[in-house]
Amino acid sequence: MFILFFSLGIGKYVTQPIVRGFLGDFLVVILLYSLMRSFWNISVSTCAISVLVFSFAVEISQYFNIVEVLGLGDNGLAKIVIGTCFDWFDLLAYTLAAILVSNNFIKN
């Protein structure tokens, strides 16, 4: 739960690009990985790859302005959770976090 609230806090209150844009995305992948491993008995690599693919899909949807397409442009929480700005460095953050969890640095 801590990572969830920490990540939401970064999205809502932090304006420094390196923290908000990189660390927040890095932590979200770890959060999603931990949630999946908590509910399903799947391998580390399957979980890490699944979260990475999902994260890439969300980032690519930002490129196509999915928040506006879904009519959620006025919803602040949707903007934080889904995101509104495509960034190549986010893909790097997702990849590094997936590598971290797949190497079993994060234990459930």
Residue pairs with C-beta under 8 A, 6 or more apart in sequence:
3 27
3 30
3 31
3 34
4 31
6 27
7 24
7 27
7 28
7 31
8 80
10 19
10 20
10 23
10 24
10 27
11 20
11 24
11 80
11 81
12 80
14 20
14 24
21 87
21 89
21 90
21 93
22 89
22 90
22 92
22 93
23 93
25 55
25 90
25 93
25 94
25 97
26 93
26 94
26 96
26 97
27 97
28 55
28 97
29 51
29 52
29 55
29 93
29 94
29 97
29 98
29 101
30 97
30 100
30 101
30 106
32 51
32 54
32 55
33 47
33 48
33 51
33 97
33 98
33 101
33 106
34 106
34 108
36 42
36 47
36 50
36 51
37 44
37 47
37 108
38 108
40 47
42 50
44 101
44 102
44 104
45 102
47 101
48 98
48 99
48 101
48 102
49 98
49 102
51 98
51 101
52 94
52 95
52 98
55 94
55 98
56 91
56 94
58 82
58 83
59 83
59 86
59 87
59 90
59 91
59 94
60 86
61 82
62 82
62 83
62 84
62 85
62 86
63 86
65 84
66 82
67 73
67 75
67 78
67 79
67 82
67 83
67 84
70 78
72 78
72 79
72 82
73 79
83 90
100 106
